[in-house]
Amino acid sequence: MTDSIRNQDHTKIKPSKVLHKESYRKTLKSVQIHHKTSKNLFSRLLHAKGMDNLHDFLASTFIHPKVLLSATIFTLIGELISIYMSEIFGYSYNYLLFVYFFVLGYLVSITYLLIRSRFNK
């Protein structure tokens, strides 16, 4: 679909934000009609006005793909080292280490991104 529409003079005009929001609202309502009650309530909660801003904030900070990827890599490396160490020294393996490594990797990654963003300004 093109970014512009044509009026009666066949000149291109860009659709306004109001037109876009109205189209979004109508589409959302038409989809929500076919949901069950619980799914409809959850959908209304997710698509409330302030939720888009919250989603954008969370996506740019806490749930950033780089943060999750680096936390996962940190977890993988930490798990491999802990399994290797428990095998060599005869310790029993603690399965809760997986959670600890993920949280630690997440915190290290968030800290790194925050420090890097402070120095880039």
PDB file as gemmi writes it, atoms N, CA and C in Angstrom:
CRYST1    1.000    1.000    1.000  90.00  90.00  90.00 P 1                      
ATOM      1  N   MET A   1       0.842  -1.175   0.000  1.00  0.00           N  
ATOM      2  CA  MET A   1       0.000   0.000   0.000  1.00  0.00           C  
ATOM      3  C   MET A   1       0.890   1.242   0.000  1.00  0.00           C  
ATOM      4  N   THR A   2       0.471   2.237  -0.683  1.00  0.00           N  
ATOM      5  CA  THR A   2       1.282   3.449  -0.775  1.00  0.00           C  
ATOM      6  C   THR A   2       1.105   4.305   0.462  1.00  0.00           C  
ATOM      7  N   ASP A   3       2.063   5.183   0.693  1.00  0.00           N  
ATOM      8  CA  ASP A   3       2.027   6.062   1.852  1.00  0.00           C  
ATOM      9  C   ASP A   3       1.122   7.263   1.641  1.00  0.00           C  
ATOM     10  N   SER A   4       0.661   7.460   0.434  1.00  0.00           N  
ATOM     11  CA  SER A   4      -0.168   8.629   0.177  1.00  0.00           C  
ATOM     12  C   SER A   4      -1.418   8.203  -0.582  1.00  0.00           C  
ATOM     13  N   ILE A   5      -2.411   9.047  -0.529  1.00  0.00           N  
ATOM     14  CA  ILE A   5      -3.649   8.812  -1.265  1.00  0.00           C  
ATOM     15  C   ILE A   5      -3.872   9.986  -2.208  1.00  0.00           C  
ATOM     16  N   ARG A   6      -4.764   9.829  -3.157  1.00  0.00           N  
ATOM     17  CA  ARG A   6      -5.020  10.894  -4.126  1.00  0.00           C  
ATOM     18  C   ARG A   6      -6.389  11.519  -3.840  1.00  0.00           C  
ATOM     19  N   ASN A   7      -6.467  12.824  -3.957  1.00  0.00           N  
ATOM     20  CA  ASN A   7      -7.750  13.495  -3.785  1.00  0.00           C  
ATOM     21  C   ASN A   7      -8.415  13.664  -5.153  1.00  0.00           C  
ATOM     22  N   GLN A   8      -9.457  14.456  -5.234  1.00  0.00           N  
ATOM     23  CA  GLN A   8     -10.200  14.608  -6.485  1.00  0.00           C  
ATOM     24  C   GLN A   8      -9.367  15.269  -7.582  1.00  0.00           C  
ATOM     25  N   ASP A   9      -8.382  16.086  -7.235  1.00  0.00           N  
ATOM     26  CA  ASP A   9      -7.530  16.740  -8.229  1.00  0.00           C  
ATOM     27  C   ASP A   9      -6.387  15.829  -8.690  1.00  0.00           C  
ATOM     28  N   HIS A  10      -6.370  14.598  -8.184  1.00  0.00           N  
ATOM     29  CA  HIS A  10      -5.339  13.610  -8.497  1.00  0.00           C  
ATOM     30  C   HIS A  10      -3.955  14.041  -8.030  1.00  0.00           C  
ATOM     31  N   THR A  11      -3.917  14.851  -6.977  1.00  0.00           N  
ATOM     32  CA  THR A  11      -2.634  15.188  -6.368  1.00  0.00           C  
ATOM     33  C   THR A  11      -2.494  14.356  -5.105  1.00  0.00           C  
ATOM     34  N   LYS A  12      -1.277  14.002  -4.799  1.00  0.00           N  
ATOM     35  CA  LYS A  12      -1.041  13.143  -3.642  1.00  0.00           C  
ATOM     36  C   LYS A  12      -1.141  13.948  -2.355  1.00  0.00           C  
ATOM     37  N   ILE A  13      -1.822  13.361  -1.378  1.00  0.00           N  
ATOM     38  CA  ILE A  13      -1.876  13.938  -0.039  1.00  0.00           C  
ATOM     39  C   ILE A  13      -1.562  12.832   0.947  1.00  0.00           C  
ATOM     40  N   LYS A  14      -0.902  13.173   2.028  1.00  0.00           N  
ATOM     41  CA  LYS A  14      -0.585  12.176   3.040  1.00  0.00           C  
ATOM     42  C   LYS A  14      -1.763  12.053   3.997  1.00  0.00           C  
ATOM     43  N   PRO A  15      -2.094  10.814   4.375  1.00  0.00           N  
ATOM     44  CA  PRO A  15      -3.187  10.651   5.333  1.00  0.00           C  
ATOM     45  C   PRO A  15      -2.802  11.234   6.686  1.00  0.00           C  
ATOM     46  N   SER A  16      -3.754  11.799   7.343  1.00  0.00           N  
ATOM     47  CA  SER A  16      -3.478  12.449   8.620  1.00  0.00           C  
ATOM     48  C   SER A  16      -3.382  11.412   9.734  1.00  0.00           C  
ATOM     49  N   LYS A  17      -2.861  11.847  10.865  1.00  0.00           N  
ATOM     50  CA  LYS A  17      -2.764  10.966  12.020  1.00  0.00           C  
ATOM     51  C   LYS A  17      -4.157  10.586  12.517  1.00  0.00           C  
ATOM     52  N   VAL A  18      -5.086  11.509  12.375  1.00  0.00           N  
ATOM     53  CA  VAL A  18      -6.452  11.245  12.826  1.00  0.00           C  
ATOM     54  C   VAL A  18      -7.055  10.113  12.004  1.00  0.00           C  
ATOM     55  N   LEU A  19      -6.850  10.146  10.704  1.00  0.00           N  
ATOM     56  CA  LEU A  19      -7.354   9.096   9.828  1.00  0.00           C  
ATOM     57  C   LEU A  19      -6.716   7.756  10.166  1.00  0.00           C  
ATOM     58  N   HIS A  20      -5.430   7.786  10.430  1.00  0.00           N  
ATOM     59  CA  HIS A  20      -4.726   6.562  10.796  1.00  0.00           C  
ATOM     60  C   HIS A  20      -5.230   5.995  12.123  1.00  0.00           C  
ATOM     61  N   LYS A  21      -5.397   6.858  13.120  1.00  0.00           N  
ATOM     62  CA  LYS A  21      -5.890   6.408  14.425  1.00  0.00           C  
ATOM     63  C   LYS A  21      -7.313   5.875  14.331  1.00  0.00           C  
ATOM     64  N   GLU A  22      -8.135   6.530  13.548  1.00  0.00           N  
ATOM     65  CA  GLU A  22      -9.522   6.083  13.386  1.00  0.00           C  
ATOM     66  C   GLU A  22      -9.574   4.724  12.697  1.00  0.00           C  
ATOM     67  N   SER A  23      -8.753   4.535  11.696  1.00  0.00           N  
ATOM     68  CA  SER A  23      -8.694   3.253  11.003  1.00  0.00           C  
ATOM     69  C   SER A  23      -8.214   2.156  11.947  1.00  0.00           C  
ATOM     70  N   TYR A  24      -7.201   2.455  12.759  1.00  0.00           N  
ATOM     71  CA  TYR A  24      -6.691   1.505  13.742  1.00  0.00           C  
ATOM     72  C   TYR A  24      -7.770   1.136  14.754  1.00  0.00           C  
ATOM     73  N   ARG A  25      -8.512   2.141  15.232  1.00  0.00           N  
ATOM     74  CA  ARG A  25      -9.558   1.897  16.227  1.00  0.00           C  
ATOM     75  C   ARG A  25     -10.666   1.021  15.648  1.00  0.00           C  
ATOM     76  N   LYS A  26     -11.073   1.294  14.404  1.00  0.00           N  
ATOM     77  CA  LYS A  26     -12.134   0.503  13.776  1.00  0.00           C  
ATOM     78  C   LYS A  26     -11.692  -0.942  13.551  1.00  0.00           C  
ATOM     79  N   THR A  27     -10.461  -1.118  13.115  1.00  0.00           N  
ATOM     80  CA  THR A  27      -9.940  -2.467  12.897  1.00  0.00           C  
ATOM     81  C   THR A  27      -9.866  -3.223  14.208  1.00  0.00           C  
ATOM     82  N   LEU A  28      -9.405  -2.562  15.251  1.00  0.00           N  
ATOM     83  CA  LEU A  28      -9.296  -3.188  16.559  1.00  0.00           C  
ATOM     84  C   LEU A  28     -10.665  -3.603  17.089  1.00  0.00           C  
ATOM     85  N   LYS A  29     -11.650  -2.731  16.945  1.00  0.00           N  
ATOM     86  CA  LYS A  29     -12.995  -3.061  17.410  1.00  0.00           C  
ATOM     87  C   LYS A  29     -13.585  -4.228  16.626  1.00  0.00           C  
ATOM     88  N   SER A  30     -13.359  -4.257  15.307  1.00  0.00           N  
ATOM     89  CA  SER A  30     -13.921  -5.340  14.503  1.00  0.00           C  
ATOM     90  C   SER A  30     -13.282  -6.682  14.855  1.00  0.00           C  
ATOM     91  N   VAL A  31     -12.012  -6.662  15.238  1.00  0.00           N  
ATOM     92  CA  VAL A  31     -11.356  -7.905  15.650  1.00  0.00           C  
ATOM     93  C   VAL A  31     -11.811  -8.310  17.042  1.00  0.00           C  
ATOM     94  N   GLN A  32     -11.975  -7.337  17.940  1.00  0.00           N  
ATOM     95  CA  GLN A  32     -12.359  -7.641  19.315  1.00  0.00           C  
ATOM     96  C   GLN A  32     -13.774  -8.192  19.414  1.00  0.00           C  
ATOM     97  N   ILE A  33     -14.616  -7.907  18.456  1.00  0.00           N  
ATOM     98  CA  ILE A  33     -15.994  -8.417  18.482  1.00  0.00           C  
ATOM     99  C   ILE A  33     -16.001  -9.938  18.435  1.00  0.00           C  
ATOM    100  N   HIS A  34     -15.051 -10.522  17.729  1.00  0.00           N  
ATOM    101  CA  HIS A  34     -15.030 -11.965  17.542  1.00  0.00           C  
ATOM    102  C   HIS A  34     -14.322 -12.707  18.674  1.00  0.00           C  
ATOM    103  N   HIS A  35     -13.750 -12.000  19.636  1.00  0.00           N  
ATOM    104  CA  HIS A  35     -13.080 -12.632  20.773  1.00  0.00           C  
ATOM    105  C   HIS A  35     -14.090 -13.039  21.829  1.00  0.00           C  
ATOM    106  N   LYS A  36     -13.673 -14.008  22.661  1.00  0.00           N  
ATOM    107  CA  LYS A  36     -14.455 -14.343  23.842  1.00  0.00           C  
ATOM    108  C   LYS A  36     -14.306 -13.201  24.842  1.00  0.00           C  
ATOM    109  N   THR A  37     -15.127 -13.212  25.877  1.00  0.00           N  
ATOM    110  CA  THR A  37     -15.152 -12.101  26.830  1.00  0.00           C  
ATOM    111  C   THR A  37     -13.802 -11.898  27.505  1.00  0.00           C  
ATOM    112  N   SER A  38     -13.181 -12.976  27.997  1.00  0.00           N  
ATOM    113  CA  SER A  38     -11.900 -12.825  28.703  1.00  0.00           C  
ATOM    114  C   SER A  38     -10.813 -12.350  27.745  1.00  0.00           C  
ATOM    115  N   LYS A  39     -10.803 -12.870  26.544  1.00  0.00           N  
ATOM    116  CA  LYS A  39      -9.805 -12.450  25.560  1.00  0.00           C  
ATOM    117  C   LYS A  39     -10.048 -11.004  25.128  1.00  0.00           C  
ATOM    118  N   ASN A  40     -11.315 -10.619  25.063  1.00  0.00           N  
ATOM    119  CA  ASN A  40     -11.672  -9.258  24.688  1.00  0.00           C  
ATOM    120  C   ASN A  40     -11.200  -8.267  25.761  1.00  0.00           C  
ATOM    121  N   LEU A  41     -11.381  -8.607  27.031  1.00  0.00           N  
ATOM    122  CA  LEU A  41     -10.937  -7.732  28.118  1.00  0.00           C  
ATOM    123  C   LEU A  41      -9.416  -7.591  28.124  1.00  0.00           C  
ATOM    124  N   PHE A  42      -8.727  -8.707  27.907  1.00  0.00           N  
ATOM    125  CA  PHE A  42      -7.273  -8.666  27.853  1.00  0.00           C  
ATOM    126  C   PHE A  42      -6.794  -7.835  26.665  1.00  0.00           C  
ATOM    127  N   SER A  43      -7.462  -7.960  25.534  1.00  0.00           N  
ATOM    128  CA  SER A  43      -7.117  -7.183  24.355  1.00  0.00           C  
ATOM    129  C   SER A  43      -7.328  -5.695  24.596  1.00  0.00           C  
ATOM    130  N   ARG A  44      -8.412  -5.346  25.262  1.00  0.00           N  
ATOM    131  CA  ARG A  44      -8.663  -3.933  25.571  1.00  0.00           C  
ATOM    132  C   ARG A  44      -7.616  -3.373  26.521  1.00  0.00           C  
ATOM    133  N   LEU A  45      -7.179  -4.203  27.469  1.00  0.00           N  
ATOM    134  CA  LEU A  45      -6.136  -3.772  28.388  1.00  0.00           C  
ATOM    135  C   LEU A  45      -4.820  -3.544  27.642  1.00  0.00           C  
ATOM    136  N   LEU A  46      -4.468  -4.453  26.745  1.00  0.00           N  
ATOM    137  CA  LEU A  46      -3.209  -4.323  26.007  1.00  0.00           C  
ATOM    138  C   LEU A  46      -3.205  -3.151  25.047  1.00  0.00           C  
ATOM    139  N   HIS A  47      -4.358  -2.826  24.487  1.00  0.00           N  
ATOM    140  CA  HIS A  47      -4.416  -1.772  23.483  1.00  0.00           C  
ATOM    141  C   HIS A  47      -4.947  -0.450  24.031  1.00  0.00           C  
ATOM    142  N   ALA A  48      -4.866  -0.267  25.339  1.00  0.00           N  
ATOM    143  CA  ALA A  48      -5.264   1.010  25.923  1.00  0.00           C  
ATOM    144  C   ALA A  48      -4.273   2.088  25.488  1.00  0.00           C  
ATOM    145  N   LYS A  49      -4.654   3.334  25.663  1.00  0.00           N  
ATOM    146  CA  LYS A  49      -3.837   4.451  25.153  1.00  0.00           C  
ATOM    147  C   LYS A  49      -2.433   4.488  25.734  1.00  0.00           C  
ATOM    148  N   GLY A  50      -2.287   4.310  27.021  1.00  0.00           N  
ATOM    149  CA  GLY A  50      -0.972   4.417  27.639  1.00  0.00           C  
ATOM    150  C   GLY A  50      -0.088   3.205  27.439  1.00  0.00           C  
ATOM    151  N   MET A  51      -0.671   2.088  27.027  1.00  0.00           N  
ATOM    152  CA  MET A  51       0.110   0.865  26.896  1.00  0.00           C  
ATOM    153  C   MET A  51       1.117   0.930  25.752  1.00  0.00           C  
ATOM    154  N   ASP A  52       0.834   1.665  24.701  1.00  0.00           N  
ATOM    155  CA  ASP A  52       1.787   1.788  23.599  1.00  0.00           C  
ATOM    156  C   ASP A  52       3.058   2.486  24.061  1.00  0.00           C  
ATOM    157  N   ASN A  53       2.897   3.530  24.848  1.00  0.00           N  
ATOM    158  CA  ASN A  53       4.067   4.234  25.381  1.00  0.00           C  
ATOM    159  C   ASN A  53       4.861   3.331  26.321  1.00  0.00           C  
ATOM    160  N   LEU A  54       4.152   2.574  27.164  1.00  0.00           N  
ATOM    161  CA  LEU A  54       4.811   1.652  28.080  1.00  0.00           C  
ATOM    162  C   LEU A  54       5.557   0.572  27.298  1.00  0.00           C  
ATOM    163  N   HIS A  55       4.916   0.058  26.263  1.00  0.00           N  
ATOM    164  CA  HIS A  55       5.545  -0.980  25.446  1.00  0.00           C  
ATOM    165  C   HIS A  55       6.814  -0.449  24.775  1.00  0.00           C  
ATOM    166  N   ASP A  56       6.756   0.747  24.235  1.00  0.00           N  
ATOM    167  CA  ASP A  56       7.930   1.329  23.590  1.00  0.00           C  
ATOM    168  C   ASP A  56       9.059   1.546  24.589  1.00  0.00           C  
ATOM    169  N   PHE A  57       8.712   1.990  25.798  1.00  0.00           N  
ATOM    170  CA  PHE A  57       9.722   2.196  26.840  1.00  0.00           C  
ATOM    171  C   PHE A  57      10.373   0.871  27.237  1.00  0.00           C  
ATOM    172  N   LEU A  58       9.550  -0.158  27.456  1.00  0.00           N  
ATOM    173  CA  LEU A  58      10.099  -1.452  27.861  1.00  0.00           C  
ATOM    174  C   LEU A  58      10.931  -2.080  26.751  1.00  0.00           C  
ATOM    175  N   ALA A  59      10.485  -1.928  25.516  1.00  0.00           N  
ATOM    176  CA  ALA A  59      11.233  -2.503  24.398  1.00  0.00           C  
ATOM    177  C   ALA A  59      12.573  -1.822  24.207  1.00  0.00           C  
ATOM    178  N   SER A  60      12.664  -0.554  24.570  1.00  0.00           N  
ATOM    179  CA  SER A  60      13.931   0.148  24.392  1.00  0.00           C  
ATOM    180  C   SER A  60      14.864  -0.013  25.589  1.00  0.00           C  
ATOM    181  N   THR A  61      14.365  -0.507  26.726  1.00  0.00           N  
ATOM    182  CA  THR A  61      15.233  -0.622  27.900  1.00  0.00           C  
ATOM    183  C   THR A  61      15.297  -2.052  28.425  1.00  0.00           C  
ATOM    184  N   PHE A  62      14.282  -2.499  29.099  1.00  0.00           N  
ATOM    185  CA  PHE A  62      14.344  -3.751  29.844  1.00  0.00           C  
ATOM    186  C   PHE A  62      14.241  -5.001  28.983  1.00  0.00           C  
ATOM    187  N   ILE A  63      13.438  -4.976  27.952  1.00  0.00           N  
ATOM    188  CA  ILE A  63      13.224  -6.165  27.140  1.00  0.00           C  
ATOM    189  C   ILE A  63      13.907  -5.987  25.793  1.00  0.00           C  
ATOM    190  N   HIS A  64      15.020  -5.339  25.795  1.00  0.00           N  
ATOM    191  CA  HIS A  64      15.773  -5.088  24.577  1.00  0.00           C  
ATOM    192  C   HIS A  64      16.347  -6.416  24.077  1.00  0.00           C  
ATOM    193  N   PRO A  65      16.267  -6.704  22.782  1.00  0.00           N  
ATOM    194  CA  PRO A  65      16.781  -7.981  22.271  1.00  0.00           C  
ATOM    195  C   PRO A  65      18.269  -8.203  22.555  1.00  0.00           C  
ATOM    196  N   LYS A  66      19.062  -7.152  22.529  1.00  0.00           N  
ATOM    197  CA  LYS A  66      20.488  -7.304  22.829  1.00  0.00           C  
ATOM    198  C   LYS A  66      20.698  -7.758  24.266  1.00  0.00           C  
ATOM    199  N   VAL A  67      19.878  -7.245  25.167  1.00  0.00           N  
ATOM    200  CA  VAL A  67      19.999  -7.606  26.577  1.00  0.00           C  
ATOM    201  C   VAL A  67      19.639  -9.071  26.773  1.00  0.00           C  
ATOM    202  N   LEU A  68      18.551  -9.503  26.165  1.00  0.00           N  
ATOM    203  CA  LEU A  68      18.133 -10.895  26.317  1.00  0.00           C  
ATOM    204  C   LEU A  68      19.131 -11.850  25.672  1.00  0.00           C  
ATOM    205  N   LEU A  69      19.660 -11.478  24.520  1.00  0.00           N  
ATOM    206  CA  LEU A  69      20.654 -12.328  23.861  1.00  0.00           C  
ATOM    207  C   LEU A  69      21.924 -12.431  24.690  1.00  0.00           C  
ATOM    208  N   SER A  70      22.408 -11.325  25.188  1.00  0.00           N  
ATOM    209  CA  SER A  70      23.637 -11.375  25.978  1.00  0.00           C  
ATOM    210  C   SER A  70      23.426 -12.114  27.299  1.00  0.00           C  
ATOM    211  N   ALA A  71      22.248 -11.980  27.907  1.00  0.00           N  
ATOM    212  CA  ALA A  71      21.950 -12.732  29.130  1.00  0.00           C  
ATOM    213  C   ALA A  71      21.907 -14.231  28.840  1.00  0.00           C  
ATOM    214  N   THR A  72      21.372 -14.605  27.691  1.00  0.00           N  
ATOM    215  CA  THR A  72      21.315 -16.011  27.317  1.00  0.00           C  
ATOM    216  C   THR A  72      22.707 -16.570  27.057  1.00  0.00           C  
ATOM    217  N   ILE A  73      23.550 -15.809  26.377  1.00  0.00           N  
ATOM    218  CA  ILE A  73      24.922 -16.249  26.122  1.00  0.00           C  
ATOM    219  C   ILE A  73      25.694 -16.361  27.436  1.00  0.00           C  
ATOM    220  N   PHE A  74      25.498 -15.397  28.326  1.00  0.00           N  
ATOM    221  CA  PHE A  74      26.138 -15.438  29.643  1.00  0.00           C  
ATOM    222  C   PHE A  74      25.695 -16.689  30.402  1.00  0.00           C  
ATOM    223  N   THR A  75      24.406 -17.023  30.310  1.00  0.00           N  
ATOM    224  CA  THR A  75      23.870 -18.201  30.973  1.00  0.00           C  
ATOM    225  C   THR A  75      24.484 -19.471  30.398  1.00  0.00           C  
ATOM    226  N   LEU A  76      24.588 -19.543  29.080  1.00  0.00           N  
ATOM    227  CA  LEU A  76      25.155 -20.722  28.441  1.00  0.00           C  
ATOM    228  C   LEU A  76      26.607 -20.940  28.868  1.00  0.00           C  
ATOM    229  N   ILE A  77      27.392 -19.888  28.837  1.00  0.00           N  
ATOM    230  CA  ILE A  77      28.801 -20.006  29.223  1.00  0.00           C  
ATOM    231  C   ILE A  77      28.915 -20.369  30.706  1.00  0.00           C  
ATOM    232  N   GLY A  78      28.136 -19.717  31.553  1.00  0.00           N  
ATOM    233  CA  GLY A  78      28.166 -20.019  32.983  1.00  0.00           C  
ATOM    234  C   GLY A  78      27.732 -21.441  33.285  1.00  0.00           C  
ATOM    235  N   GLU A  79      26.721 -21.925  32.586  1.00  0.00           N  
ATOM    236  CA  GLU A  79      26.250 -23.295  32.787  1.00  0.00           C  
ATOM    237  C   GLU A  79      27.306 -24.306  32.347  1.00  0.00           C  
ATOM    238  N   LEU A  80      27.941 -24.064  31.215  1.00  0.00           N  
ATOM    239  CA  LEU A  80      28.975 -24.994  30.746  1.00  0.00           C  
ATOM    240  C   LEU A  80      30.137 -25.056  31.735  1.00  0.00           C  
ATOM    241  N   ILE A  81      30.535 -23.903  32.258  1.00  0.00           N  
ATOM    242  CA  ILE A  81      31.628 -23.870  33.238  1.00  0.00           C  
ATOM    243  C   ILE A  81      31.213 -24.573  34.523  1.00  0.00           C  
ATOM    244  N   SER A  82      29.995 -24.328  34.997  1.00  0.00           N  
ATOM    245  CA  SER A  82      29.566 -24.942  36.260  1.00  0.00           C  
ATOM    246  C   SER A  82      29.392 -26.456  36.113  1.00  0.00           C  
ATOM    247  N   ILE A  83      28.911 -26.915  34.969  1.00  0.00           N  
ATOM    248  CA  ILE A  83      28.790 -28.367  34.751  1.00  0.00           C  
ATOM    249  C   ILE A  83      30.176 -29.000  34.699  1.00  0.00           C  
ATOM    250  N   TYR A  84      31.082 -28.345  34.012  1.00  0.00           N  
ATOM    251  CA  TYR A  84      32.452 -28.849  33.915  1.00  0.00           C  
ATOM    252  C   TYR A  84      33.108 -28.894  35.296  1.00  0.00           C  
ATOM    253  N   MET A  85      32.937 -27.835  36.087  1.00  0.00           N  
ATOM    254  CA  MET A  85      33.534 -27.785  37.423  1.00  0.00           C  
ATOM    255  C   MET A  85      32.907 -28.827  38.352  1.00  0.00           C  
ATOM    256  N   SER A  86      31.605 -29.012  38.277  1.00  0.00           N  
ATOM    257  CA  SER A  86      30.972 -30.009  39.137  1.00  0.00           C  
ATOM    258  C   SER A  86      31.390 -31.423  38.741  1.00  0.00           C  
ATOM    259  N   GLU A  87      31.673 -31.642  37.469  1.00  0.00           N  
ATOM    260  CA  GLU A  87      32.136 -32.954  37.015  1.00  0.00           C  
ATOM    261  C   GLU A  87      33.568 -33.220  37.483  1.00  0.00           C  
ATOM    262  N   ILE A  88      34.415 -32.208  37.403  1.00  0.00           N  
ATOM    263  CA  ILE A  88      35.822 -32.374  37.789  1.00  0.00           C  
ATOM    264  C   ILE A  88      35.978 -32.553  39.297  1.00  0.00           C  
ATOM    265  N   PHE A  89      35.319 -31.687  40.072  1.00  0.00           N  
ATOM    266  CA  PHE A  89      35.511 -31.699  41.518  1.00  0.00           C  
ATOM    267  C   PHE A  89      34.502 -32.579  42.257  1.00  0.00           C  
ATOM    268  N   GLY A  90      33.561 -33.178  41.562  1.00  0.00           N  
ATOM    269  CA  GLY A  90      32.634 -34.123  42.175  1.00  0.00           C  
ATOM    270  C   GLY A  90      31.498 -33.498  42.956  1.00  0.00           C  
ATOM    271  N   TYR A  91      31.223 -32.220  42.729  1.00  0.00           N  
ATOM    272  CA  TYR A  91      30.103 -31.581  43.405  1.00  0.00           C  
ATOM    273  C   TYR A  91      28.799 -31.965  42.716  1.00  0.00           C  
ATOM    274  N   SER A  92      27.706 -31.879  43.476  1.00  0.00           N  
ATOM    275  CA  SER A  92      26.401 -32.091  42.851  1.00  0.00           C  
ATOM    276  C   SER A  92      25.997 -30.802  42.135  1.00  0.00           C  
ATOM    277  N   TYR A  93      25.379 -30.960  41.015  1.00  0.00           N  
ATOM    278  CA  TYR A  93      25.006 -29.802  40.184  1.00  0.00           C  
ATOM    279  C   TYR A  93      23.739 -29.158  40.743  1.00  0.00           C  
ATOM    280  N   ASN A  94      23.728 -27.839  40.871  1.00  0.00           N  
ATOM    281  CA  ASN A  94      22.573 -27.107  41.362  1.00  0.00           C  
ATOM    282  C   ASN A  94      21.818 -26.521  40.166  1.00  0.00           C  
ATOM    283  N   TYR A  95      20.577 -26.942  39.958  1.00  0.00           N  
ATOM    284  CA  TYR A  95      19.799 -26.498  38.801  1.00  0.00           C  
ATOM    285  C   TYR A  95      19.348 -25.048  38.916  1.00  0.00           C  
ATOM    286  N   LEU A  96      19.406 -24.480  40.092  1.00  0.00           N  
ATOM    287  CA  LEU A  96      19.029 -23.087  40.278  1.00  0.00           C  
ATOM    288  C   LEU A  96      20.097 -22.130  39.726  1.00  0.00           C  
ATOM    289  N   LEU A  97      21.267 -22.666  39.433  1.00  0.00           N  
ATOM    290  CA  LEU A  97      22.327 -21.845  38.850  1.00  0.00           C  
ATOM    291  C   LEU A  97      21.906 -21.250  37.515  1.00  0.00           C  
ATOM    292  N   PHE A  98      21.052 -21.956  36.796  1.00  0.00           N  
ATOM    293  CA  PHE A  98      20.558 -21.452  35.518  1.00  0.00           C  
ATOM    294  C   PHE A  98      19.885 -20.095  35.703  1.00  0.00           C  
ATOM    295  N   VAL A  99      19.030 -19.981  36.697  1.00  0.00           N  
ATOM    296  CA  VAL A  99      18.331 -18.727  36.981  1.00  0.00           C  
ATOM    297  C   VAL A  99      19.324 -17.666  37.442  1.00  0.00           C  
ATOM    298  N   TYR A 100      20.257 -18.055  38.303  1.00  0.00           N  
ATOM    299  CA  TYR A 100      21.246 -17.103  38.795  1.00  0.00           C  
ATOM    300  C   TYR A 100      22.091 -16.538  37.657  1.00  0.00           C  
ATOM    301  N   PHE A 101      22.544 -17.408  36.779  1.00  0.00           N  
ATOM    302  CA  PHE A 101      23.363 -16.941  35.656  1.00  0.00           C  
ATOM    303  C   PHE A 101      22.567 -16.029  34.726  1.00  0.00           C  
ATOM    304  N   PHE A 102      21.292 -16.349  34.498  1.00  0.00           N  
ATOM    305  CA  PHE A 102      20.488 -15.511  33.612  1.00  0.00           C  
ATOM    306  C   PHE A 102      20.289 -14.127  34.225  1.00  0.00           C  
ATOM    307  N   VAL A 103      19.948 -14.069  35.505  1.00  0.00           N  
ATOM    308  CA  VAL A 103      19.744 -12.781  36.170  1.00  0.00           C  
ATOM    309  C   VAL A 103      21.049 -11.987  36.201  1.00  0.00           C  
ATOM    310  N   LEU A 104      22.150 -12.654  36.496  1.00  0.00           N  
ATOM    311  CA  LEU A 104      23.438 -11.977  36.518  1.00  0.00           C  
ATOM    312  C   LEU A 104      23.808 -11.456  35.127  1.00  0.00           C  
ATOM    313  N   GLY A 105      23.601 -12.266  34.090  1.00  0.00           N  
ATOM    314  CA  GLY A 105      23.876 -11.833  32.728  1.00  0.00           C  
ATOM    315  C   GLY A 105      22.993 -10.684  32.307  1.00  0.00           C  
ATOM    316  N   TYR A 106      21.745 -10.727  32.733  1.00  0.00           N  
ATOM    317  CA  TYR A 106      20.803  -9.648  32.428  1.00  0.00           C  
ATOM    318  C   TYR A 106      21.259  -8.342  33.078  1.00  0.00           C  
ATOM    319  N   LEU A 107      21.629  -8.415  34.347  1.00  0.00           N  
ATOM    320  CA  LEU A 107      22.071  -7.207  35.060  1.00  0.00           C  
ATOM    321  C   LEU A 107      23.370  -6.652  34.486  1.00  0.00           C  
ATOM    322  N   VAL A 108      24.294  -7.529  34.128  1.00  0.00           N  
ATOM    323  CA  VAL A 108      25.555  -7.075  33.526  1.00  0.00           C  
ATOM    324  C   VAL A 108      25.286  -6.406  32.191  1.00  0.00           C  
ATOM    325  N   SER A 109      24.395  -6.986  31.403  1.00  0.00           N  
ATOM    326  CA  SER A 109      24.080  -6.431  30.084  1.00  0.00           C  
ATOM    327  C   SER A 109      23.372  -5.087  30.196  1.00  0.00           C  
ATOM    328  N   ILE A 110      22.414  -4.969  31.093  1.00  0.00           N  
ATOM    329  CA  ILE A 110      21.716  -3.698  31.301  1.00  0.00           C  
ATOM    330  C   ILE A 110      22.702  -2.628  31.773  1.00  0.00           C  
ATOM    331  N   THR A 111      23.579  -2.994  32.698  1.00  0.00           N  
ATOM    332  CA  THR A 111      24.565  -2.047  33.204  1.00  0.00           C  
ATOM    333  C   THR A 111      25.487  -1.585  32.085  1.00  0.00           C  
ATOM    334  N   TYR A 112      25.930  -2.516  31.259  1.00  0.00           N  
ATOM    335  CA  TYR A 112      26.806  -2.163  30.139  1.00  0.00           C  
ATOM    336  C   TYR A 112      26.109  -1.206  29.173  1.00  0.00           C  
ATOM    337  N   LEU A 113      24.854  -1.501  28.820  1.00  0.00           N  
ATOM    338  CA  LEU A 113      24.128  -0.632  27.894  1.00  0.00           C  
ATOM    339  C   LEU A 113      23.883   0.756  28.490  1.00  0.00           C  
ATOM    340  N   LEU A 114      23.598   0.825  29.776  1.00  0.00           N  
ATOM    341  CA  LEU A 114      23.391   2.124  30.415  1.00  0.00           C  
ATOM    342  C   LEU A 114      24.680   2.945  30.449  1.00  0.00           C  
ATOM    343  N   ILE A 115      25.775   2.300  30.790  1.00  0.00           N  
ATOM    344  CA  ILE A 115      27.063   3.011  30.811  1.00  0.00           C  
ATOM    345  C   ILE A 115      27.442   3.460  29.410  1.00  0.00           C  
ATOM    346  N   ARG A 116      27.255   2.599  28.424  1.00  0.00           N  
ATOM    347  CA  ARG A 116      27.587   2.955  27.049  1.00  0.00           C  
ATOM    348  C   ARG A 116      26.719   4.093  26.543  1.00  0.00           C  
ATOM    349  N   SER A 117      25.446   4.098  26.907  1.00  0.00           N  
ATOM    350  CA  SER A 117      24.566   5.184  26.451  1.00  0.00           C  
ATOM    351  C   SER A 117      24.932   6.508  27.128  1.00  0.00           C  
ATOM    352  N   ARG A 118      25.429   6.478  28.338  1.00  0.00           N  
ATOM    353  CA  ARG A 118      25.841   7.706  29.039  1.00  0.00           C  
ATOM    354  C   ARG A 118      27.072   8.322  28.380  1.00  0.00           C  
ATOM    355  N   PHE A 119      28.011   7.467  27.941  1.00  0.00           N  
ATOM    356  CA  PHE A 119      29.229   7.984  27.332  1.00  0.00           C  
ATOM    357  C   PHE A 119      29.040   8.392  25.880  1.00  0.00           C  
ATOM    358  N   ASN A 120      28.008   7.889  25.226  1.00  0.00           N  
ATOM    359  CA  ASN A 120      27.769   8.243  23.818  1.00  0.00           C  
ATOM    360  C   ASN A 120      27.093   9.591  23.672  1.00  0.00           C  
ATOM    361  N   LYS A 121      26.566  10.162  24.744  1.00  0.00           N  
ATOM    362  CA  LYS A 121      25.859  11.447  24.643  1.00  0.00           C  
ATOM    363  C   LYS A 121      26.783  12.592  24.542  1.00  0.00           C  
TER     364      LYS A 121                                                      
END                                                                             
